[in-house]
């Protein structure tokens, strides 16, 4: 029996991660999900946050996702997200600037839809900054 599972993290633009892993942790719709090889098949939405991949060689990869869809098969995990950024590519200045812009949009929101969009953007930015801090602590 294999002690790894194949993991693909794909954004709208590119494949962000593809490789073998011992374990994957990510923010499921109803809470944190942990996936080991031979997991029961599952399809669910995921929330903005960090996907933590424990690779076959024991290292850790972090990928920030702005939400998306997770598909789990016994031998593979696929994460599909409009936006996915490798932990090492996260940038403090960009994340903080985007968060400030989202806060400004929330202040200037005129309708319920504007407010919902700004709150969603703010949640994504806050998750990205939290993922960045967590990633930095691991280094």
N, CA, C and O atoms as CSV, one atom per row, in Angstrom:
chain,resi,resn,atom,element,x,y,z
A,1,UNK,N,N,0.840,-1.203,0.000
A,1,UNK,CA,C,0.000,0.000,0.000
A,1,UNK,C,C,0.877,1.255,0.000
A,1,UNK,O,O,1.858,1.350,0.737
A,2,UNK,N,N,0.501,2.193,-0.831
A,2,UNK,CA,C,1.275,3.432,-0.926
A,2,UNK,C,C,1.094,4.262,0.347
A,2,UNK,O,O,0.007,4.310,0.922
A,3,UNK,N,N,2.173,4.911,0.773
A,3,UNK,CA,C,2.037,5.776,1.946
A,3,UNK,C,C,2.047,7.247,1.530
A,3,UNK,O,O,2.259,8.134,2.357
A,4,UNK,N,N,1.813,7.496,0.227
A,4,UNK,CA,C,1.676,8.876,-0.245
A,4,UNK,C,C,0.426,8.976,-1.118
A,4,UNK,O,O,-0.133,7.974,-1.561
A,5,UNK,N,N,0.013,10.215,-1.347
A,5,UNK,CA,C,-1.137,10.514,-2.187
A,5,UNK,C,C,-0.704,11.604,-3.158
A,5,UNK,O,O,0.045,12.505,-2.779
A,6,UNK,N,N,-1.168,11.533,-4.413
A,6,UNK,CA,C,-0.769,12.556,-5.392
A,6,UNK,C,C,-1.612,13.812,-5.174
A,6,UNK,O,O,-2.834,13.733,-5.055
A,7,UNK,N,N,-0.946,14.978,-5.123
A,7,UNK,CA,C,-1.632,16.241,-4.869
A,7,UNK,C,C,-1.403,17.192,-6.036
A,7,UNK,O,O,-0.271,17.384,-6.482
A,8,UNK,N,N,-2.489,17.787,-6.527
A,8,UNK,CA,C,-2.415,18.848,-7.535
A,8,UNK,C,C,-3.144,20.063,-6.988
A,8,UNK,O,O,-4.300,19.964,-6.579
A,9,UNK,N,N,-2.465,21.221,-6.980
A,9,UNK,CA,C,-3.113,22.488,-6.640
A,9,UNK,C,C,-3.035,23.331,-7.908
A,9,UNK,O,O,-1.950,23.640,-8.400
A,10,UNK,N,N,-4.206,23.698,-8.427
A,10,UNK,CA,C,-4.272,24.370,-9.720
A,10,UNK,C,C,-5.058,25.670,-9.579
A,10,UNK,O,O,-6.129,25.704,-8.974
A,11,UNK,N,N,-4.500,26.749,-10.156
A,11,UNK,CA,C,-5.225,28.023,-10.182
A,11,UNK,C,C,-5.746,28.229,-11.598
A,11,UNK,O,O,-5.496,27.415,-12.486
A,12,UNK,N,N,-6.474,29.328,-11.800
A,12,UNK,CA,C,-6.983,29.642,-13.134
A,12,UNK,C,C,-5.819,29.822,-14.118
A,12,UNK,O,O,-5.970,29.573,-15.314
A,13,UNK,N,N,-4.663,30.255,-13.611
A,13,UNK,CA,C,-3.532,30.558,-14.496
A,13,UNK,C,C,-2.569,29.394,-14.701
A,13,UNK,O,O,-2.028,29.231,-15.795
A,14,UNK,N,N,-2.346,28.581,-13.669
A,14,UNK,CA,C,-1.249,27.609,-13.754
A,14,UNK,C,C,-1.369,26.520,-12.698
A,14,UNK,O,O,-2.172,26.609,-11.770
A,15,UNK,N,N,-0.547,25.490,-12.867
A,15,UNK,CA,C,-0.412,24.464,-11.833
A,15,UNK,C,C,0.545,25.013,-10.783
A,15,UNK,O,O,1.670,25.392,-11.109
A,16,UNK,N,N,0.114,25.058,-9.537
A,16,UNK,CA,C,0.906,25.662,-8.459
A,16,UNK,C,C,1.747,24.598,-7.753
A,16,UNK,O,O,2.887,24.845,-7.360
A,17,UNK,N,N,1.164,23.418,-7.603
A,17,UNK,CA,C,1.885,22.307,-6.962
A,17,UNK,C,C,1.390,21.009,-7.569
A,17,UNK,O,O,0.191,20.828,-7.781
A,18,UNK,N,N,2.326,20.104,-7.850
A,18,UNK,CA,C,1.964,18.766,-8.300
A,18,UNK,C,C,3.027,17.822,-7.763
A,18,UNK,O,O,4.205,17.957,-8.091
A,19,UNK,N,N,2.615,16.865,-6.936
A,19,UNK,CA,C,3.599,15.946,-6.382
A,19,UNK,C,C,2.989,15.005,-5.370
A,19,UNK,O,O,1.788,15.043,-5.103
A,20,UNK,N,N,3.842,14.155,-4.808
A,20,UNK,CA,C,3.403,13.170,-3.818
A,20,UNK,C,C,3.451,13.781,-2.419
A,20,UNK,O,O,4.348,14.558,-2.094
A,21,UNK,N,N,2.468,13.414,-1.603
A,21,UNK,CA,C,2.403,13.949,-0.236
A,21,UNK,C,C,2.013,12.850,0.750
A,21,UNK,O,O,1.343,11.878,0.401
A,22,UNK,N,N,2.457,13.037,1.996
A,22,UNK,CA,C,2.056,12.131,3.085
A,22,UNK,C,C,0.754,12.586,3.709
A,22,UNK,O,O,-0.022,11.779,4.221
A,23,UNK,N,N,0.518,13.926,3.659
A,23,UNK,CA,C,-0.622,14.510,4.363
A,23,UNK,C,C,-0.921,15.876,3.774
A,23,UNK,O,O,-0.009,16.592,3.360
A,24,UNK,N,N,-2.206,16.243,3.735
A,24,UNK,CA,C,-2.620,17.569,3.266
A,24,UNK,C,C,-3.621,18.128,4.269
A,24,UNK,O,O,-4.554,17.430,4.668
A,25,UNK,N,N,-3.436,19.382,4.680
A,25,UNK,CA,C,-4.393,20.063,5.560
A,25,UNK,C,C,-4.878,21.310,4.839
A,25,UNK,O,O,-4.083,22.035,4.241
A,26,UNK,N,N,-6.196,21.564,4.895
A,26,UNK,CA,C,-6.723,22.753,4.229
A,26,UNK,C,C,-8.040,23.179,4.848
A,26,UNK,O,O,-8.688,22.399,5.547
A,27,UNK,N,N,-8.448,24.455,4.583
A,27,UNK,CA,C,-9.657,24.997,5.212
A,27,UNK,C,C,-10.920,24.566,4.468
A,27,UNK,O,O,-11.291,25.182,3.468
A,28,UNK,N,N,-11.577,23.516,4.948
A,28,UNK,CA,C,-12.834,23.072,4.359
A,28,UNK,C,C,-13.952,24.023,4.709
A,28,UNK,O,O,-13.800,24.891,5.569
A,29,UNK,N,N,-15.071,23.857,4.041
A,29,UNK,CA,C,-16.212,24.744,4.267
A,29,UNK,C,C,-16.687,24.667,5.721
A,29,UNK,O,O,-17.099,25.675,6.295
A,30,UNK,N,N,-16.627,23.459,6.318
A,30,UNK,CA,C,-17.131,23.275,7.680
A,30,UNK,C,C,-16.006,23.205,8.719
A,30,UNK,O,O,-16.256,22.859,9.874
A,31,UNK,N,N,-14.770,23.531,8.321
A,31,UNK,CA,C,-13.642,23.490,9.256
A,31,UNK,C,C,-12.417,22.883,8.611
A,31,UNK,O,O,-12.439,22.506,7.439
A,32,UNK,N,N,-11.349,22.792,9.381
A,32,UNK,CA,C,-10.066,22.277,8.874
A,32,UNK,C,C,-10.196,20.804,8.461
A,32,UNK,O,O,-10.746,19.989,9.201
A,33,UNK,N,N,-9.686,20.480,7.279
A,33,UNK,CA,C,-9.701,19.102,6.781
A,33,UNK,C,C,-8.281,18.557,6.759
A,33,UNK,O,O,-7.342,19.266,6.398
A,34,UNK,N,N,-8.129,17.296,7.147
A,34,UNK,CA,C,-6.840,16.612,7.049
A,34,UNK,C,C,-7.017,15.395,6.162
A,34,UNK,O,O,-7.935,14.601,6.370
A,35,UNK,N,N,-6.148,15.241,5.179
A,35,UNK,CA,C,-6.298,14.146,4.223
A,35,UNK,C,C,-5.031,13.309,4.173
A,35,UNK,O,O,-3.942,13.820,3.912
A,36,UNK,N,N,-5.187,12.027,4.423
A,36,UNK,CA,C,-4.104,11.051,4.311
A,36,UNK,C,C,-4.358,10.182,3.083
A,36,UNK,O,O,-5.464,10.188,2.543
A,37,UNK,N,N,-3.330,9.422,2.628
A,37,UNK,CA,C,-3.546,8.489,1.520
A,37,UNK,C,C,-4.724,7.535,1.840
A,37,UNK,O,O,-4.975,7.204,2.999
A,38,UNK,N,N,-5.425,7.114,0.790
A,38,UNK,CA,C,-6.569,6.200,0.878
A,38,UNK,C,C,-7.773,6.838,1.578
A,38,UNK,O,O,-8.585,6.138,2.184
A,39,UNK,N,N,-7.885,8.158,1.493
A,39,UNK,CA,C,-9.028,8.875,2.067
A,39,UNK,C,C,-10.300,8.523,1.290
A,39,UNK,O,O,-10.240,8.226,0.096
A,40,UNK,N,N,-11.419,8.557,1.953
A,40,UNK,CA,C,-12.720,8.352,1.307
A,40,UNK,C,C,-12.942,9.435,0.247
A,40,UNK,O,O,-12.623,10.597,0.496
A,41,UNK,N,N,-13.481,9.087,-0.933
A,41,UNK,CA,C,-13.762,10.109,-1.951
A,41,UNK,C,C,-14.660,11.220,-1.405
A,41,UNK,O,O,-15.573,10.974,-0.616
A,42,UNK,N,N,-14.378,12.446,-1.844
A,42,UNK,CA,C,-15.046,13.626,-1.296
A,42,UNK,C,C,-14.933,14.771,-2.291
A,42,UNK,O,O,-13.896,14.944,-2.932
A,43,UNK,N,N,-15.996,15.550,-2.418
A,43,UNK,CA,C,-15.932,16.818,-3.157
A,43,UNK,C,C,-16.562,17.857,-2.249
A,43,UNK,O,O,-17.678,17.665,-1.766
A,44,UNK,N,N,-15.853,18.965,-2.011
A,44,UNK,CA,C,-16.382,20.014,-1.132
A,44,UNK,C,C,-15.785,21.352,-1.518
A,44,UNK,O,O,-14.756,21.418,-2.191
A,45,UNK,N,N,-16.444,22.422,-1.085
A,45,UNK,CA,C,-15.879,23.758,-1.272
A,45,UNK,C,C,-14.837,23.991,-0.177
A,45,UNK,O,O,-14.923,23.426,0.913
A,46,UNK,N,N,-13.855,24.832,-0.493
A,46,UNK,CA,C,-12.879,25.232,0.524
A,46,UNK,C,C,-12.913,26.747,0.691
A,46,UNK,O,O,-13.244,27.491,-0.232
A,47,UNK,N,N,-12.561,27.174,1.895
A,47,UNK,CA,C,-12.565,28.596,2.226
A,47,UNK,C,C,-11.191,29.192,1.945
A,47,UNK,O,O,-10.225,28.450,1.766
A,48,UNK,N,N,-11.086,30.532,1.905
A,48,UNK,CA,C,-9.768,31.154,1.748
A,48,UNK,C,C,-8.849,30.746,2.900
A,48,UNK,O,O,-9.282,30.679,4.051
A,49,UNK,N,N,-7.602,30.478,2.593
A,49,UNK,CA,C,-6.637,30.107,3.629
A,49,UNK,C,C,-5.468,29.351,3.051
A,49,UNK,O,O,-5.215,29.384,1.846
A,50,UNK,N,N,-4.755,28.664,3.931
A,50,UNK,CA,C,-3.526,27.989,3.534
A,50,UNK,C,C,-3.752,26.493,3.364
A,50,UNK,O,O,-4.360,25.844,4.215
A,51,UNK,N,N,-3.253,25.953,2.248
A,51,UNK,CA,C,-3.193,24.510,2.035
A,51,UNK,C,C,-1.787,24.098,2.466
A,51,UNK,O,O,-0.796,24.582,1.918
A,52,UNK,N,N,-1.704,23.193,3.460
A,52,UNK,CA,C,-0.395,22.731,3.943
A,52,UNK,C,C,-0.191,21.323,3.415
A,52,UNK,O,O,-0.998,20.426,3.661
A,53,UNK,N,N,0.906,21.144,2.684
A,53,UNK,CA,C,1.204,19.854,2.072
A,53,UNK,C,C,2.485,19.304,2.685
A,53,UNK,O,O,3.549,19.911,2.561
A,54,UNK,N,N,2.383,18.156,3.345
A,54,UNK,CA,C,3.579,17.487,3.860
A,54,UNK,C,C,4.041,16.547,2.748
A,54,UNK,O,O,3.414,15.522,2.479
A,55,UNK,N,N,5.151,16.919,2.110
A,55,UNK,CA,C,5.604,16.186,0.933
A,55,UNK,C,C,6.198,14.830,1.311
A,55,UNK,O,O,6.485,14.563,2.478
A,56,UNK,N,N,6.374,13.981,0.294
A,56,UNK,CA,C,6.875,12.619,0.503
A,56,UNK,C,C,8.225,12.619,1.221
A,56,UNK,O,O,8.526,11.689,1.970
A,57,UNK,N,N,9.049,13.665,0.996
A,57,UNK,CA,C,10.379,13.726,1.631
A,57,UNK,C,C,10.337,14.378,3.016
A,57,UNK,O,O,11.382,14.612,3.624
A,58,UNK,N,N,9.122,14.672,3.520
A,58,UNK,CA,C,8.997,15.209,4.875
A,58,UNK,C,C,9.027,16.726,4.960
A,58,UNK,O,O,8.876,17.279,6.050
A,59,UNK,N,N,9.220,17.418,3.832
A,59,UNK,CA,C,9.182,18.883,3.841
A,59,UNK,C,C,7.738,19.365,3.818
A,59,UNK,O,O,6.814,18.579,3.607
A,60,UNK,N,N,7.551,20.677,4.039
A,60,UNK,CA,C,6.215,21.256,3.988
A,60,UNK,C,C,6.156,22.304,2.895
A,60,UNK,O,O,7.073,23.111,2.745
A,61,UNK,N,N,5.076,22.289,2.132
A,61,UNK,CA,C,4.777,23.325,1.138
A,61,UNK,C,C,3.504,24.009,1.602
A,61,UNK,O,O,2.578,23.351,2.075
A,62,UNK,N,N,3.456,25.333,1.466
A,62,UNK,CA,C,2.235,26.072,1.760
A,62,UNK,C,C,1.760,26.735,0.482
A,62,UNK,O,O,2.552,27.322,-0.255
A,63,UNK,N,N,0.460,26.638,0.222
A,63,UNK,CA,C,-0.140,27.344,-0.910
A,63,UNK,C,C,-1.350,28.090,-0.364
A,63,UNK,O,O,-2.221,27.489,0.265
A,64,UNK,N,N,-1.406,29.404,-0.602
A,64,UNK,CA,C,-2.567,30.187,-0.201
A,64,UNK,C,C,-3.610,30.079,-1.300
A,64,UNK,O,O,-3.294,30.276,-2.474
A,65,UNK,N,N,-4.861,29.766,-0.933
A,65,UNK,CA,C,-5.945,29.730,-1.907
A,65,UNK,C,C,-7.037,30.703,-1.477
A,65,UNK,O,O,-7.302,30.868,-0.286
A,66,UNK,N,N,-7.668,31.343,-2.458
A,66,UNK,CA,C,-8.759,32.275,-2.177
A,66,UNK,C,C,-10.089,31.529,-2.268
A,66,UNK,O,O,-11.054,32.033,-2.844
A,67,UNK,N,N,-10.133,30.327,-1.697
A,67,UNK,CA,C,-11.328,29.501,-1.794
A,67,UNK,C,C,-11.241,28.620,-3.034
A,67,UNK,O,O,-10.280,28.713,-3.798
A,68,UNK,N,N,-12.241,27.767,-3.237
A,68,UNK,CA,C,-12.240,26.903,-4.406
A,68,UNK,C,C,-12.936,25.592,-4.129
A,68,UNK,O,O,-13.803,25.496,-3.260
A,69,UNK,N,N,-12.543,24.584,-4.882
A,69,UNK,CA,C,-13.155,23.255,-4.802
A,69,UNK,C,C,-12.062,22.231,-4.520
A,69,UNK,O,O,-10.961,22.303,-5.065
A,70,UNK,N,N,-12.397,21.272,-3.651
A,70,UNK,CA,C,-11.495,20.170,-3.327
A,70,UNK,C,C,-12.124,18.879,-3.826
A,70,UNK,O,O,-13.299,18.616,-3.570
A,71,UNK,N,N,-11.340,18.069,-4.542
A,71,UNK,CA,C,-11.782,16.721,-4.893
A,71,UNK,C,C,-10.761,15.745,-4.330
A,71,UNK,O,O,-9.562,15.862,-4.581
A,72,UNK,N,N,-11.262,14.772,-3.559
A,72,UNK,CA,C,-10.386,13.747,-2.987
A,72,UNK,C,C,-10.796,12.395,-3.557
A,72,UNK,O,O,-11.973,12.034,-3.535
A,73,UNK,N,N,-9.820,11.653,-4.065
A,73,UNK,CA,C,-9.972,10.258,-4.461
A,73,UNK,C,C,-8.976,9.479,-3.595
A,73,UNK,O,O,-8.073,10.089,-3.023
A,74,UNK,N,N,-9.110,8.153,-3.479
A,74,UNK,CA,C,-8.192,7.420,-2.598
A,74,UNK,C,C,-6.706,7.643,-2.909
A,74,UNK,O,O,-5.868,7.588,-2.008
A,75,UNK,N,N,-6.378,7.896,-4.186
A,75,UNK,CA,C,-4.964,8.073,-4.574
A,75,UNK,C,C,-4.604,9.481,-5.005
A,75,UNK,O,O,-3.462,9.728,-5.392
A,76,UNK,N,N,-5.567,10.430,-4.948
A,76,UNK,CA,C,-5.244,11.783,-5.404
A,76,UNK,C,C,-6.101,12.837,-4.730
A,76,UNK,O,O,-7.237,12.591,-4.324
A,77,UNK,N,N,-5.514,14.019,-4.628
A,77,UNK,CA,C,-6.189,15.195,-4.091
A,77,UNK,C,C,-6.035,16.289,-5.128
A,77,UNK,O,O,-4.922,16.556,-5.580
A,78,UNK,N,N,-7.133,16.929,-5.515
A,78,UNK,CA,C,-7.061,18.048,-6.455
A,78,UNK,C,C,-7.711,19.255,-5.811
A,78,UNK,O,O,-8.852,19.184,-5.353
A,79,UNK,N,N,-6.978,20.375,-5.774
A,79,UNK,CA,C,-7.498,21.640,-5.264
A,79,UNK,C,C,-7.591,22.588,-6.458
A,79,UNK,O,O,-6.581,22.888,-7.094
A,80,UNK,N,N,-8.801,23.059,-6.763
A,80,UNK,CA,C,-9.024,24.002,-7.860
A,80,UNK,C,C,-9.408,25.340,-7.248
A,80,UNK,O,O,-10.380,25.426,-6.497
A,81,UNK,N,N,-8.648,26.383,-7.565
A,81,UNK,CA,C,-8.922,27.706,-7.011
A,81,UNK,C,C,-8.684,28.758,-8.077
A,81,UNK,O,O,-7.747,28.640,-8.867
A,82,UNK,N,N,-9.533,29.801,-8.110
A,82,UNK,CA,C,-9.284,30.897,-9.051
A,82,UNK,C,C,-7.911,31.493,-8.786
A,82,UNK,O,O,-7.148,31.777,-9.709
A,83,UNK,N,N,-7.614,31.677,-7.500
A,83,UNK,CA,C,-6.351,32.290,-7.107
A,83,UNK,C,C,-5.624,31.377,-6.139
A,83,UNK,O,O,-6.168,30.991,-5.105
A,84,UNK,N,N,-4.387,31.033,-6.482
A,84,UNK,CA,C,-3.543,30.227,-5.595
A,84,UNK,C,C,-2.130,30.783,-5.688
A,84,UNK,O,O,-1.624,31.041,-6.780
A,85,UNK,N,N,-1.507,30.963,-4.547
A,85,UNK,CA,C,-0.161,31.558,-4.493
A,85,UNK,C,C,0.714,30.690,-3.612
A,85,UNK,O,O,0.334,30.356,-2.490
A,86,UNK,N,N,1.889,30.319,-4.116
A,86,UNK,CA,C,2.839,29.554,-3.300
A,86,UNK,C,C,3.242,30.394,-2.093
A,86,UNK,O,O,3.402,31.610,-2.193
A,87,UNK,N,N,3.401,29.730,-0.955
A,87,UNK,CA,C,3.786,30.439,0.264
A,87,UNK,C,C,5.013,31.304,0.073
A,87,UNK,O,O,5.076,32.427,0.575
A,88,UNK,N,N,6.004,30.773,-0.664
A,88,UNK,CA,C,7.244,31.538,-0.823
A,88,UNK,C,C,7.061,32.747,-1.741
A,88,UNK,O,O,7.921,33.626,-1.790
A,89,UNK,N,N,5.918,32.791,-2.482
A,89,UNK,CA,C,5.656,33.937,-3.367
A,89,UNK,C,C,4.775,34.994,-2.718
A,89,UNK,O,O,4.567,36.066,-3.286
A,90,UNK,N,N,4.246,34.688,-1.507
A,90,UNK,CA,C,3.419,35.679,-0.813
A,90,UNK,C,C,4.287,36.885,-0.485
A,90,UNK,O,O,5.471,36.748,-0.181
A,91,UNK,N,N,3.697,38.041,-0.550
A,91,UNK,CA,C,4.452,39.277,-0.392
A,91,UNK,C,C,3.728,40.176,0.612
A,91,UNK,O,O,2.567,40.531,0.411
A,92,UNK,N,N,4.423,40.542,1.693
A,92,UNK,CA,C,3.861,41.392,2.754
A,92,UNK,C,C,3.239,42.671,2.208
A,92,UNK,O,O,2.087,42.993,2.498
A,93,UNK,N,N,4.028,43.398,1.406
A,93,UNK,CA,C,3.574,44.705,0.928
A,93,UNK,C,C,2.322,44.578,0.086
A,93,UNK,O,O,1.359,45.323,0.268
A,94,UNK,N,N,2.341,43.616,-0.850
A,94,UNK,CA,C,1.182,43.406,-1.731
A,94,UNK,C,C,-0.042,43.026,-0.903
A,94,UNK,O,O,-1.131,43.556,-1.124
A,95,UNK,N,N,0.132,42.112,0.047
A,95,UNK,CA,C,-0.993,41.648,0.866
A,95,UNK,C,C,-1.559,42.794,1.697
A,95,UNK,O,O,-2.776,42.958,1.784
A,96,UNK,N,N,-0.683,43.584,2.307
A,96,UNK,CA,C,-1.150,44.703,3.138
A,96,UNK,C,C,-1.812,45.796,2.301
A,96,UNK,O,O,-2.794,46.398,2.735
A,97,UNK,N,N,-1.277,46.059,1.098
A,97,UNK,CA,C,-1.866,47.062,0.204
A,97,UNK,C,C,-3.257,46.608,-0.236
A,97,UNK,O,O,-4.192,47.407,-0.275
A,98,UNK,N,N,-3.389,45.323,-0.566
A,98,UNK,CA,C,-4.682,44.792,-1.000
A,98,UNK,C,C,-5.690,44.840,0.149
A,98,UNK,O,O,-6.866,45.133,-0.064
A,99,UNK,N,N,-5.220,44.551,1.373
A,99,UNK,CA,C,-6.104,44.596,2.536
A,99,UNK,C,C,-6.589,46.033,2.762
A,99,UNK,O,O,-7.768,46.254,3.041
A,100,UNK,N,N,-5.687,47.002,2.643
A,100,UNK,CA,C,-6.063,48.409,2.817
A,100,UNK,C,C,-7.083,48.820,1.755
A,100,UNK,O,O,-8.040,49.532,2.060
A,101,UNK,N,N,-6.888,48.379,0.519
A,101,UNK,CA,C,-7.824,48.698,-0.569
A,101,UNK,C,C,-9.195,48.083,-0.283
A,101,UNK,O,O,-10.225,48.711,-0.526
A,102,UNK,N,N,-9.201,46.853,0.234
A,102,UNK,CA,C,-10.464,46.184,0.557
A,102,UNK,C,C,-11.181,46.916,1.699
A,102,UNK,O,O,-12.403,47.065,1.671
A,103,UNK,N,N,-10.418,47.374,2.707
A,103,UNK,CA,C,-11.013,48.129,3.823
A,103,UNK,C,C,-11.614,49.438,3.319
A,103,UNK,O,O,-12.689,49.848,3.758
A,104,UNK,N,N,-10.908,50.092,2.390
A,104,UNK,CA,C,-11.382,51.353,1.802
A,104,UNK,C,C,-12.683,51.101,1.017
A,104,UNK,O,O,-13.631,51.880,1.113
A,105,UNK,N,N,-12.715,50.010,0.242
A,105,UNK,CA,C,-13.917,49.666,-0.537
A,105,UNK,C,C,-15.095,49.409,0.397
A,105,UNK,O,O,-16.228,49.771,0.082
A,106,UNK,N,N,-14.833,48.790,1.537
A,106,UNK,CA,C,-15.890,48.501,2.516
A,106,UNK,C,C,-16.459,49.814,3.083
A,106,UNK,O,O,-17.670,49.957,3.250
A,107,UNK,N,N,-15.558,50.769,3.374
A,107,UNK,CA,C,-15.994,52.071,3.900
A,107,UNK,C,C,-16.871,52.814,2.890
A,107,UNK,O,O,-17.834,53.487,3.261
A,108,UNK,N,N,-16.518,52.679,1.598
A,108,UNK,CA,C,-17.211,53.425,0.542
A,108,UNK,C,C,-18.369,52.653,-0.092
A,108,UNK,O,O,-19.006,53.148,-1.022
A,109,UNK,N,N,-18.644,51.446,0.405
A,109,UNK,CA,C,-19.693,50.604,-0.185
A,109,UNK,C,C,-21.054,51.296,-0.064
A,109,UNK,O,O,-21.402,51.825,0.991
A,110,UNK,N,N,-21.814,51.282,-1.159
A,110,UNK,CA,C,-23.110,51.956,-1.190
A,110,UNK,C,C,-24.279,50.968,-1.066
A,110,UNK,O,O,-25.336,51.324,-0.544
A,111,UNK,N,N,-24.096,49.753,-1.536
A,111,UNK,CA,C,-25.206,48.791,-1.540
A,111,UNK,C,C,-24.810,47.528,-0.784
A,111,UNK,O,O,-23.643,47.340,-0.441
A,112,UNK,N,N,-25.793,46.662,-0.527
A,112,UNK,CA,C,-25.530,45.371,0.127
A,112,UNK,C,C,-24.540,44.545,-0.693
A,112,UNK,O,O,-23.670,43.874,-0.138
A,113,UNK,N,N,-24.680,44.602,-2.022
A,113,UNK,CA,C,-23.785,43.815,-2.887
A,113,UNK,C,C,-22.350,44.340,-2.772
A,113,UNK,O,O,-21.407,43.555,-2.675
A,114,UNK,N,N,-22.185,45.668,-2.781
A,114,UNK,CA,C,-20.846,46.258,-2.609
A,114,UNK,C,C,-20.243,45.820,-1.278
A,114,UNK,O,O,-19.067,45.462,-1.204
A,115,UNK,N,N,-21.058,45.854,-0.234
A,115,UNK,CA,C,-20.590,45.490,1.112
A,115,UNK,C,C,-20.182,44.023,1.131
A,115,UNK,O,O,-19.119,43.684,1.652
A,116,UNK,N,N,-21.019,43.142,0.563
A,116,UNK,CA,C,-20.710,41.704,0.534
A,116,UNK,C,C,-19.415,41.443,-0.239
A,116,UNK,O,O,-18.583,40.640,0.182
A,117,UNK,N,N,-19.254,42.134,-1.378
A,117,UNK,CA,C,-18.032,41.939,-2.180
A,117,UNK,C,C,-16.804,42.425,-1.415
A,117,UNK,O,O,-15.770,41.757,-1.414
A,118,UNK,N,N,-16.910,43.578,-0.767
A,118,UNK,CA,C,-15.785,44.125,-0.009
A,118,UNK,C,C,-15.444,43.235,1.182
A,118,UNK,O,O,-14.269,43.023,1.484
A,119,UNK,N,N,-16.479,42.709,1.866
A,119,UNK,CA,C,-16.230,41.822,3.013
A,119,UNK,C,C,-15.541,40.536,2.555
A,119,UNK,O,O,-14.639,40.031,3.224
A,120,UNK,N,N,-15.976,40.017,1.409
A,120,UNK,CA,C,-15.376,38.804,0.859
A,120,UNK,C,C,-13.902,39.049,0.520
A,120,UNK,O,O,-13.036,38.236,0.843
A,121,UNK,N,N,-13.635,40.183,-0.135
A,121,UNK,CA,C,-12.260,40.564,-0.499
A,121,UNK,C,C,-11.401,40.711,0.761
A,121,UNK,O,O,-10.252,40.269,0.794
A,122,UNK,N,N,-11.966,41.330,1.784
A,122,UNK,CA,C,-11.257,41.546,3.044
A,122,UNK,C,C,-10.946,40.204,3.713
A,122,UNK,O,O,-9.854,40.018,4.248
A,123,UNK,N,N,-11.906,39.264,3.685
A,123,UNK,CA,C,-11.690,37.941,4.283
A,123,UNK,C,C,-10.542,37.223,3.571
A,123,UNK,O,O,-9.711,36.578,4.211
A,124,UNK,N,N,-10.506,37.341,2.240
A,124,UNK,CA,C,-9.438,36.709,1.453
A,124,UNK,C,C,-8.087,37.316,1.831
A,124,UNK,O,O,-7.113,36.589,2.028
A,125,UNK,N,N,-8.027,38.642,1.933
A,125,UNK,CA,C,-6.763,39.314,2.269
A,125,UNK,C,C,-6.311,38.956,3.684
A,125,UNK,O,O,-5.129,38.701,3.916
A,126,UNK,N,N,-7.245,38.937,4.620
A,126,UNK,CA,C,-6.901,38.592,6.005
A,126,UNK,C,C,-6.357,37.165,6.064
A,126,UNK,O,O,-5.389,36.892,6.774
A,127,UNK,N,N,-6.983,36.258,5.314
A,127,UNK,CA,C,-6.511,34.867,5.277
A,127,UNK,C,C,-5.124,34.790,4.653
A,127,UNK,O,O,-4.280,34.011,5.096
A,128,UNK,N,N,-4.892,35.602,3.623
A,128,UNK,CA,C,-3.586,35.598,2.961
A,128,UNK,C,C,-2.502,36.098,3.918
A,128,UNK,O,O,-1.414,35.526,3.981
A,129,UNK,N,N,-2.799,37.157,4.654
A,129,UNK,CA,C,-1.822,37.704,5.604
A,129,UNK,C,C,-1.561,36.696,6.737
A,129,UNK,O,O,-0.421,36.520,7.166
A,130,UNK,N,N,-2.628,36.038,7.214
A,130,UNK,CA,C,-2.458,35.013,8.264
A,130,UNK,C,C,-1.607,33.854,7.730
A,130,UNK,O,O,-0.742,33.337,8.436
A,131,UNK,N,N,-1.859,33.453,6.484
A,131,UNK,CA,C,-1.083,32.363,5.870
A,131,UNK,C,C,0.384,32.774,5.744
A,131,UNK,O,O,1.286,31.969,5.977
A,132,UNK,N,N,0.607,34.015,5.381
A,132,UNK,CA,C,1.967,34.541,5.232
A,132,UNK,C,C,2.707,34.495,6.569
A,132,UNK,O,O,3.862,34.075,6.633
A,133,UNK,N,N,2.029,34.932,7.640
A,133,UNK,CA,C,2.666,34.917,8.966
A,133,UNK,C,C,2.988,33.497,9.412
A,133,UNK,O,O,4.068,33.229,9.938
A,134,UNK,N,N,2.024,32.578,9.193
A,134,UNK,CA,C,2.204,31.179,9.584
A,134,UNK,C,C,3.382,30.575,8.813
A,134,UNK,O,O,4.210,29.854,9.371
A,135,UNK,N,N,3.432,30.888,7.523
A,135,UNK,CA,C,4.503,30.380,6.654
A,135,UNK,C,C,5.865,30.895,7.138
A,135,UNK,O,O,6.836,30.140,7.197
A,136,UNK,N,N,5.926,32.181,7.482
A,136,UNK,CA,C,7.190,32.790,7.936
A,136,UNK,C,C,7.669,32.153,9.235
A,136,UNK,O,O,8.868,31.946,9.418
A,137,UNK,N,N,6.722,31.835,10.156
A,137,UNK,CA,C,7.087,31.231,11.450
A,137,UNK,C,C,7.717,29.862,11.257
A,137,UNK,O,O,8.559,29.447,12.053
A,138,UNK,N,N,7.312,29.151,10.195
A,138,UNK,CA,C,7.821,27.797,9.932
A,138,UNK,C,C,9.254,27.841,9.391
A,138,UNK,O,O,9.984,26.852,9.465
A,139,UNK,N,N,9.646,28.993,8.848
A,139,UNK,CA,C,10.974,29.106,8.200
A,139,UNK,C,C,12.065,29.328,9.214
A,139,UNK,O,O,13.234,29.445,8.848
